[in-house]
Amino acid sequence: MKRTIYKSKEFEDFYSSLNERTRKKVEYVLQIIENENIVSGKFVKKLTNSDFYELRISTDNEYRVINFTMDSDSFINSTKILLLNGFVKKSESDYGKQIIIAQNIMNKEDFINGNND
C-alpha cells in the first residue's frame, strides 16, 4: 500500500526553514511512512489526549516534531496523511501550543472530505 502525503502551508514554511541535512532526514522518514504499513515508534507516535500523531526526526542533538493527521483511526489502514505543522522540541510545554496550531490548521483544511488536492 502507498499512502498519499499532503502538506499544509505551515508545514511547507517549516520545511523550508530547515537546513539541507535535516530536510534529507525529513524526506527519508516521509518515504518510510508513505510506503510502509508498519512504521517504528522511533518515527511515529500517537499524541496522548489528542487526535494527532507526531513524526519525530532527530538531528544535531535536537528533535524536529511534525504534527500530522490521517484519514483513519489506525496508521496501518491510513491512505492519506496531512502534515500540519512542525517545530523544534525544546520542552514538553511546546506540545500544548503546537497542538492548538495543528488544530487550527486542521479546521481550515478539508482533508478528510478529499478537497485537499
BAFI-3210 file (N, C-alpha, C; in Angstrom, 3 decimals, decimal comma, padded with zeros to 6 digits):
// residues 117
n [1|2|3|4|5|6|7|8|9|10|11|12|13|14|15|16|17|18|19|20|21|22|23|24|25|26|27|28|29|30|31|32|33|34|35|36|37|38|39|40|41|42|43|44|45|46|47|48|49|50|51|52|53|54|55|56|57|58|59|60|61|62|63|64|65|66|67|68|69|70|71|72|73|74|75|76|77|78|79|80|81|82|83|84|85|86|87|88|89|90|91|92|93|94|95|96|97|98|99|100|101|102|103|104|105|106|107|108|109|110|111|112|113|114|115|116|117]
n.u [000,843|000,437|000,720|-000,767|000,709|-000,057|000,604|000,462|000,419|001,716|003,329|004,996|006,301|007,741|009,364|010,893|012,491|014,391|017,731|019,808|020,672|018,856|016,478|016,872|016,720|014,061|012,766|013,566|012,250|009,617|009,353|009,409|007,011|005,205|005,372|005,482|003,570|003,736|005,356|008,202|008,035|009,951|009,865|007,139|004,421|001,500|-000,162|-000,846|-004,061|-005,092|-006,062|-004,064|-000,969|002,587|005,532|008,793|011,980|015,348|018,091|021,280|021,413|018,848|015,259|013,098|009,750|006,899|003,579|000,801|-002,153|-004,530|-006,504|-007,738|-008,417|-006,418|-002,995|-001,951|-004,064|-004,383|-004,585|-004,195|-002,288|-001,915|000,366|000,746|002,011|005,273|007,966|010,788|011,563|011,786|010,931|008,517|006,358|006,070|004,371|001,583|000,934|001,627|-000,139|-002,557|-002,109|-001,910|-004,530|-005,961|-005,018|-005,972|-008,715|-009,119|-008,436|-009,782|-009,420|-010,249|-012,568|-011,638|-011,045|-008,480|-006,601]
n.v [-001,187|002,238|005,388|008,634|011,728|014,819|018,310|021,008|024,611|025,700|023,579|023,466|025,939|025,516|023,348|024,576|026,163|024,543|023,150|021,702|019,078|018,258|018,427|016,324|014,153|014,406|013,921|011,259|009,939|010,550|009,084|006,529|006,495|006,851|004,528|002,193|-000,133|-000,647|001,262|002,223|003,093|004,870|006,814|007,518|008,486|008,310|011,075|011,683|012,195|013,522|013,951|013,784|012,752|012,395|013,001|012,207|013,563|013,283|015,342|016,831|016,834|017,622|017,431|017,470|017,981|016,918|017,520|015,542|014,351|011,779|009,815|007,755|005,861|004,192|003,822|001,856|001,339|003,727|005,862|008,387|011,149|014,112|016,558|018,820|020,901|021,940|021,868|022,738|020,726|021,786|021,631|019,856|021,525|022,764|021,266|021,680|024,263|023,846|021,829|023,182|024,956|023,049|022,039|024,324|024,572|022,172|022,649|024,492|023,120|020,883|018,111|015,377|015,120|015,048|017,292|018,324|018,370]
n.w [000,000|-000,708|000,709|000,389|000,772|002,064|002,312|004,482|004,221|006,413|007,232|004,968|005,196|007,570|006,736|004,718|006,258|007,311|007,537|004,917|005,528|007,527|006,082|004,284|006,019|006,843|004,389|003,995|006,144|005,472|003,120|004,194|005,773|003,756|002,237|003,854|005,744|008,495|010,845|012,671|016,132|016,767|014,864|014,445|016,446|018,411|019,711|023,077|024,473|022,234|018,781|017,027|015,457|015,803|013,984|014,378|014,141|014,532|014,672|014,884|017,729|018,460|018,440|015,741|015,397|013,762|013,411|012,504|010,761|009,882|007,551|008,846|011,843|012,423|011,913|010,242|008,486|007,171|004,306|003,486|004,496|006,305|006,699|009,205|010,930|012,063|014,464|016,533|019,145|022,378|024,955|027,016|027,262|024,848|023,295|023,863|022,841|020,159|019,409|019,474|017,364|015,289|015,366|014,558|011,929|010,881|011,088|009,050|006,790|004,358|004,612|005,210|003,719|001,193|-000,303|-000,809|-002,739]
ca.u [000,000|001,153|-000,064|-000,592|001,061|-000,411|001,386|-000,148|001,330|002,510|004,394|005,933|007,113|008,669|010,309|011,819|013,404|015,353|018,965|019,748|020,822|017,602|015,489|017,102|016,176|012,603|012,370|013,779|011,173|008,371|009,323|009,047|005,585|004,442|005,458|005,464|002,356|004,114|006,483|008,772|007,673|011,042|009,495|005,727|003,833|000,194|-000,092|-001,795|-005,145|-005,164|-006,349|-002,911|000,238|003,797|006,649|009,966|013,233|016,445|019,315|022,061|021,033|017,526|014,153|012,115|008,490|005,909|002,249|000,028|-003,405|-004,727|-007,887|-008,152|-008,027|-005,283|-001,921|-001,815|-005,141|-004,465|-004,141|-003,888|-001,684|-001,763|001,386|000,134|002,990|006,488|008,675|011,922|011,131|012,693|010,399|007,185|005,346|005,904|003,324|000,254|000,795|001,706|-001,369|-003,565|-001,801|-002,290|-005,996|-006,396|-004,723|-006,911|-010,038|-009,240|-008,207|-010,881|-008,612|-010,975|-013,561|-010,991|-010,862|-007,145|-005,681]
ca.v [000,000|003,509|006,499|009,950|012,705|016,201|019,224|022,323|025,746|025,833|022,584|023,893|027,020|024,867|022,563|025,472|026,773|023,540|023,038|020,629|017,776|017,936|018,178|014,968|013,212|014,501|013,206|009,836|009,451|010,645|007,924|005,361|006,497|006,763|003,209|001,065|-000,256|-000,568|002,183|002,215|004,120|005,848|007,883|007,905|008,260|008,930|012,025|011,414|013,173|014,302|013,177|013,932|011,947|013,164|012,432|012,709|013,495|013,714|015,809|017,836|016,791|018,223|016,772|018,219|017,269|017,304|017,028|015,166|013,639|010,752|009,534|006,533|005,796|003,285|004,166|000,767|001,435|005,064|006,022|009,809|011,801|015,562|017,144|020,065|021,901|021,393|022,738|022,158|020,431|022,263|021,159|019,259|022,582|023,148|020,474|022,275|025,355|023,310|021,086|024,193|025,379|021,936|022,001|025,449|024,215|021,114|023,249|025,203|022,157|019,949|016,927|014,108|015,085|014,870|018,555|018,764|018,197]
ca.w [000,000|-000,741|001,248|-000,204|001,800|001,762|003,145|004,692|004,017|007,628|007,157|003,916|005,772|008,497|005,943|004,012|007,238|007,764|006,760|003,918|006,191|008,193|005,021|003,762|007,011|006,752|003,167|004,254|007,009|004,705|002,217|005,013|006,122|002,516|001,621|004,789|006,561|009,902|010,987|014,014|017,095|016,769|013,932|014,509|017,762|018,652|020,819|024,153|024,627|021,002|017,574|016,150|015,569|015,586|013,256|015,106|013,403|015,382|014,019|015,608|019,140|018,655|017,765|014,958|015,540|012,761|013,750|011,326|010,933|008,856|007,184|009,535|013,252|012,507|010,982|009,273|007,499|006,577|002,914|003,322|005,664|006,156|007,573|009,653|011,344|012,640|015,404|017,235|020,512|023,416|026,232|026,919|027,173|023,440|022,663|024,004|021,874|018,798|019,131|019,152|015,991|014,404|015,311|013,733|010,538|010,526|010,936|007,777|005,696|004,155|004,331|005,262|002,658|-000,092|-001,028|-000,428|-003,866]
c.u [000,883|000,217|000,225|-000,334|000,742|000,328|000,661|000,898|002,251|003,634|005,438|006,857|008,158|009,758|011,339|012,808|014,507|016,625|018,882|019,816|019,512|016,503|015,639|016,555|014,652|012,125|012,506|012,621|009,830|008,251|008,920|007,543|004,700|004,343|005,330|004,176|002,650|005,391|006,913|008,254|008,771|010,677|008,080|005,160|002,488|000,333|-001,196|-002,804|-005,284|-005,528|-005,153|-001,816|001,426|004,795|007,883|011,221|014,326|017,652|019,986|021,645|019,726|016,493|013,354|010,859|007,532|004,585|001,520|-001,253|-003,568|-006,213|-008,431|-007,735|-006,796|-004,231|-001,806|-002,850|-005,204|-003,944|-003,782|-003,326|-001,546|-000,755|000,916|001,154|004,194|007,147|009,871|011,492|012,200|012,247|009,027|006,106|005,135|004,687|001,958|000,003|000,771|000,469|-002,505|-003,355|-002,230|-003,808|-006,531|-006,153|-005,729|-008,302|-010,205|-009,001|-009,423|-010,294|-009,443|-011,993|-012,959|-010,781|-009,501|-006,154|-005,283]
c.v [001,244|004,592|007,767|010,930|014,101|017,097|020,562|023,405|025,905|024,795|023,000|025,003|026,453|024,125|023,464|026,143|025,812|023,568|021,796|019,240|017,334|017,667|016,770|013,921|013,216|013,716|011,697|009,251|009,524|009,488|006,663|005,363|006,415|005,317|002,013|001,049|-000,073|000,254|002,195|003,375|005,166|007,054|008,411|007,541|008,972|009,860|011,722|012,547|014,087|013,378|013,159|012,918|012,870|012,324|013,047|012,494|014,080|014,095|016,838|017,963|017,509|017,354|017,797|017,367|017,823|016,675|016,667|014,459|012,691|010,582|008,279|006,630|004,922|003,674|003,115|000,889|002,780|005,048|007,469|010,350|013,284|016,048|018,551|021,151|021,207|022,394|021,987|021,967|020,899|021,805|020,558|020,325|023,069|022,462|021,133|023,347|024,816|022,485|022,049|024,708|024,306|021,861|023,128|025,176|023,169|021,675|023,951|024,300|021,249|018,598|015,659|013,999|015,057|016,143|019,150|018,635|019,521]
c.w [000,000|-000,213|000,443|000,927|001,280|002,748|003,251|004,402|005,227|007,670|006,133|004,425|006,729|007,725|005,260|004,958|007,675|006,926|005,862|004,550|006,844|007,165|004,453|004,723|006,979|005,530|003,343|005,075|006,278|003,718|002,975|005,295|004,881|002,029|002,547|005,606|008,037|009,998|012,451|014,862|017,264|015,903|014,139|015,868|017,834|019,845|021,822|024,248|023,407|019,847|016,632|016,441|015,406|014,811|013,893|014,287|014,290|014,528|014,908|017,075|019,451|017,947|016,987|015,028|014,498|013,173|012,464|011,727|009,753|008,576|007,855|011,001|013,457|011,466|009,878|008,155|006,787|005,140|002,603|004,627|005,341|007,183|007,923|009,969|011,957|013,560|015,965|018,680|021,489|024,788|026,001|026,759|025,743|022,812|022,715|022,966|020,450|018,432|018,801|017,726|014,995|014,264|014,438|012,251|010,062|010,283|009,590|006,563|005,582|003,768|004,215|004,136|001,262|-000,887|-000,726|-001,557|-004,470]
res [m|k|r|t|i|y|k|s|k|e|f|e|d|f|y|s|s|l|n|e|r|t|r|k|k|v|e|y|v|l|q|i|i|e|n|e|n|i|v|s|g|k|f|v|k|k|l|t|n|s|d|f|y|e|l|r|i|s|t|d|n|e|y|r|v|i|n|f|t|m|d|s|d|s|f|i|n|s|t|k|i|l|l|l|n|g|f|v|k|k|s|e|s|d|y|g|k|q|i|i|i|a|q|n|i|m|n|k|e|d|f|i|n|g|n|n|d]
***
